[in-house]
């Protein structure tokens, strides 16, 4: 399967990362760090990331997170809204 399930997206929206693997939790922390201001990936987080990923993988993952952050900030400047292509369907 590629991407996140509805349940995983809903968990992220609740800041509930317990369902994710250690590697995924480290990536979530990195993405959060890259979206902050100022951007700061601590030595501790970098060491944790290196336990799960090669240097080359981290370069690609950081580039993906940075590109998404750029796109999201660009959309805010020009008030580009969602076209409702995705929404989490609430559990019944």
Backbone as CSV, one residue per row, in Angstrom:
resi,resn,N_x,N_y,N_z,CA_x,CA_y,CA_z,C_x,C_y,C_z
1,UNK,0.841,-1.173,0.000,0.000,0.000,0.000,0.891,1.242,0.000
2,UNK,0.480,2.243,-0.698,1.248,3.476,-0.799,0.495,4.592,-0.105
3,UNK,1.187,5.386,0.686,0.536,6.512,1.348,-0.023,6.126,2.700
4,UNK,-0.872,7.002,3.212,-1.460,6.806,4.533,-2.933,6.425,4.414
5,UNK,-3.380,5.609,5.343,-4.800,5.257,5.406,-5.573,6.388,6.076
6,UNK,-6.893,6.356,5.965,-7.730,7.331,6.658,-7.464,7.310,8.166
7,UNK,-7.313,6.102,8.724,-7.061,5.980,10.162,-5.731,6.616,10.557
8,UNK,-4.706,6.441,9.706,-3.404,7.035,10.012,-3.455,8.560,9.933
9,UNK,-4.155,9.082,8.956,-4.288,10.540,8.840,-5.059,11.087,10.037
10,UNK,-6.133,10.415,10.420,-6.904,10.851,11.591,-6.033,10.815,12.844
11,UNK,-5.187,9.798,12.979,-4.291,9.707,14.139,-3.315,10.872,14.148
12,UNK,-2.761,11.221,12.996,-1.844,12.355,12.922,-2.537,13.653,13.312
13,UNK,-3.778,13.816,12.887,-4.527,15.024,13.233,-4.761,15.128,14.736
14,UNK,-4.772,13.986,15.424,-4.938,13.956,16.887,-3.589,13.943,17.608
15,UNK,-2.489,14.050,16.862,-1.139,13.934,17.437,-0.944,12.591,18.134
16,UNK,-1.559,11.558,17.604,-1.443,10.205,18.138,-0.520,9.414,17.220
17,UNK,0.756,9.361,17.580,1.734,8.692,16.715,2.083,7.288,17.198
18,UNK,1.405,6.808,18.225,1.714,5.503,18.810,1.563,4.365,17.801
19,UNK,0.682,4.512,16.825,0.419,3.440,15.864,1.515,3.317,14.810
20,UNK,2.421,4.284,14.741,3.466,4.288,13.728,4.732,3.614,14.246
21,UNK,5.532,3.108,13.324,6.802,2.470,13.688,7.776,3.523,14.217
22,UNK,8.869,3.060,14.825,9.886,3.984,15.342,10.461,4.840,14.221
23,UNK,10.706,4.243,13.062,11.232,4.997,11.918,10.234,6.061,11.464
24,UNK,8.957,5.685,11.394,7.926,6.645,10.986,7.778,7.775,11.998
25,UNK,7.859,7.447,13.292,7.771,8.488,14.317,8.937,9.460,14.203
26,UNK,10.126,8.956,13.896,11.281,9.833,13.711,11.062,10.754,12.517
27,UNK,10.506,10.231,11.425,10.215,11.062,10.250,9.160,12.118,10.554
28,UNK,8.163,11.759,11.337,7.132,12.724,11.722,7.769,13.850,12.536
29,UNK,8.661,13.491,13.459,9.368,14.520,14.243,10.217,15.403,13.337
30,UNK,10.877,14.807,12.329,11.687,15.597,11.406,10.804,16.556,10.608
31,UNK,9.673,16.066,10.106,8.769,16.923,9.337,8.263,18.076,10.201
32,UNK,7.934,17.790,11.451,7.508,18.861,12.363,8.629,19.875,12.568
33,UNK,9.852,19.386,12.746,10.988,20.284,12.956,11.236,21.149,11.725
34,UNK,11.087,20.571,10.536,11.329,21.316,9.299,10.241,22.338,9.000
35,UNK,9.073,22.176,9.606,7.990,23.128,9.337,7.947,24.260,10.359
36,UNK,8.800,24.189,11.350,8.839,25.232,12.369,9.672,26.430,11.943
37,UNK,9.706,27.403,12.802,10.545,28.576,12.561,11.149,28.972,13.898
38,UNK,12.429,28.948,14.062,13.409,28.553,13.054,13.463,27.029,12.916
39,UNK,13.917,26.579,11.774,14.069,25.148,11.536,15.226,24.633,12.374
40,UNK,14.982,23.571,13.125,16.045,23.021,13.953,15.849,21.520,14.103
41,UNK,16.738,20.754,13.505,16.774,19.310,13.710,17.914,19.062,14.695
42,UNK,17.547,18.664,15.882,18.537,18.484,16.944,19.485,17.333,16.619
43,UNK,20.633,17.339,17.283,21.583,16.236,17.135,20.945,14.920,17.557
44,UNK,20.122,14.975,18.607,19.436,13.776,19.093,18.498,13.225,18.019
45,UNK,17.699,14.081,17.407,16.782,13.631,16.367,17.559,13.114,15.162
46,UNK,18.621,13.816,14.776,19.420,13.357,13.639,20.004,11.967,13.904
47,UNK,20.501,11.745,15.117,21.044,10.425,15.471,19.959,9.359,15.399
48,UNK,18.759,9.686,15.859,17.643,8.739,15.780,17.298,8.430,14.315
49,UNK,17.252,9.470,13.484,16.971,9.274,12.062,18.028,8.385,11.408
50,UNK,19.295,8.576,11.766,20.383,7.789,11.175,20.331,6.324,11.590
51,UNK,19.663,6.020,12.706,19.494,4.617,13.096,18.551,3.898,12.132
52,UNK,17.688,4.663,11.456,16.677,4.062,10.583,16.939,4.276,9.098
53,UNK,17.689,5.329,8.758,17.832,5.717,7.353,19.281,6.027,7.012
54,UNK,19.633,5.764,5.757,20.966,6.133,5.272,21.018,7.641,5.040
55,UNK,22.221,8.155,4.866,22.390,9.583,4.567,21.638,9.959,3.285
56,UNK,21.735,9.096,2.281,21.056,9.358,0.999,19.539,9.379,1.165
57,UNK,19.013,8.450,1.950,17.572,8.432,2.200,17.130,9.690,2.933
58,UNK,17.913,10.129,3.902,17.563,11.338,4.651,17.593,12.577,3.768
59,UNK,18.533,12.639,2.844,18.578,13.774,1.918,17.284,13.831,1.117
60,UNK,16.844,12.682,0.604,15.613,12.648,-0.185,14.387,12.957,0.672
61,UNK,14.311,12.378,1.860,13.168,12.613,2.743,13.092,14.077,3.182
62,UNK,14.244,14.666,3.512,14.256,16.077,3.905,13.866,16.969,2.735
63,UNK,14.305,16.629,1.536,13.942,17.416,0.354,12.434,17.349,0.116
64,UNK,11.843,16.164,0.283,10.392,16.025,0.114,9.640,16.864,1.145
65,UNK,10.079,16.795,2.404,9.418,17.571,3.454,9.583,19.068,3.206
66,UNK,10.769,19.485,2.785,11.012,20.904,2.508,10.150,21.390,1.339
67,UNK,10.014,20.579,0.306,9.183,20.963,-0.853,7.718,21.115,-0.450
68,UNK,7.227,20.200,0.363,5.836,20.295,0.817,5.647,21.528,1.696
69,UNK,6.614,21.822,2.556,6.552,23.006,3.403,6.528,24.267,2.536
70,UNK,7.364,24.311,1.518,7.398,25.442,0.584,6.026,25.627,-0.077
71,UNK,5.469,24.538,-0.574,4.176,24.596,-1.258,3.079,25.085,-0.310
72,UNK,3.080,24.570,0.905,2.056,24.952,1.873,2.157,26.439,2.232
73,UNK,3.372,26.928,2.409,3.552,28.353,2.750,3.194,29.239,1.566
74,UNK,3.529,28.824,0.367,3.159,29.561,-0.852,1.629,29.675,-0.935
75,UNK,0.940,28.567,-0.686,-0.526,28.573,-0.736,-1.123,29.529,0.287
76,UNK,-0.507,29.647,1.444,-1.011,30.578,2.468,-0.894,32.020,2.020
77,UNK,0.215,32.365,1.359,0.413,33.744,0.899,-0.709,34.151,-0.054
78,UNK,-1.083,33.243,-0.944,-2.077,33.550,-1.968,-3.459,32.995,-1.649
79,UNK,-3.646,32.561,-0.396,-4.927,32.061,0.084,-5.497,30.969,-0.823
80,UNK,-4.619,30.049,-1.218,-5.053,28.918,-2.042,-5.670,27.889,-1.113
81,UNK,-6.926,27.618,-1.309,-7.631,26.684,-0.446,-7.636,25.282,-1.008
82,UNK,-8.145,24.395,-0.228,-8.278,23.005,-0.635,-9.426,22.868,-1.622
83,UNK,-9.262,21.954,-2.546,-10.351,21.644,-3.471,-11.137,20.442,-2.970
84,UNK,-10.971,20.140,-1.682,-11.680,19.035,-1.023,-11.459,17.714,-1.745
85,UNK,-10.236,17.511,-2.219,-9.921,16.256,-2.890,-9.781,15.120,-1.894
86,UNK,-9.591,15.468,-0.631,-9.477,14.453,0.402,-10.040,14.987,1.702
87,UNK,-10.769,14.147,2.389,-11.177,14.476,3.753,-11.301,13.159,4.516
88,UNK,-11.014,13.215,5.800,-11.146,12.036,6.638,-12.628,11.806,6.916
89,UNK,-13.086,10.614,6.648,-14.483,10.274,6.910,-14.586,9.848,8.372
90,UNK,-15.402,10.546,9.167,-15.508,10.216,10.586,-16.031,8.789,10.796
91,UNK,-15.522,8.156,11.864,-16.013,6.827,12.219,-17.437,6.935,12.738
92,UNK,-18.259,5.977,12.428,-19.653,5.980,12.888,-19.828,5.138,14.110
